[in-house]
């Protein structure tokens, strides 16, 4: 089944403890992206990647890192999480053109709580 | 840069009633337009999309949307709402070339008996 898989689904952590949220897609998509979703603010893009070893900042990149060493994986790294990073995170992928006519396929989300 | 406005934050409809969710976009050329649905605890699922041709597009779960260039709108409709349609709905706009999708802030739909 074609899908984007995120892990974990739920995570509670403490301030300052490094964490990684994994994202993997099995559709051979070039484009991958991370969003956070907060009440009243909708979806905001954190980082995106056009292909392997090509990443760029989205609208809210502060406090996050990403890497794209393989086409299928696009992990989101929080080196020193803070409570304002408590949010619902989504990974998305697309065949090309940052969406274009295909739109995005989304993962099921990761609910992160930083205490 | 493109933008999307969903004027209604929250809508409540009765089961069996018709539904229309509004979406207005801003984009300098012919846009690609999408509606996504997010059920509680789930990711976003593509309902339908428009990129050319017939301005009335059909999607999954009995939804349809109409592209009106003159009004810069892409409203989502359903003739008879089911309780399972309760969810958050997002409109998104994209374009040709290196243009990312831009999402609206979403409309939450509640369905009452």
Interface residues (C-beta under 8 A of the other chain):
Chain A: X4 X33 X40 X41 X42 X43 X45 X48 X90 X92 X97 X98 X99 X100 X101 X103 X104 X105 X106 X107 X108 X109
Chain B: X9 X32 X34 X36 X41 X42 X43 X44 X45 X46 X49 X51 X90 X92 X94 X96 X97 X98 X99 X100 X101 X103 X104 X105 X106
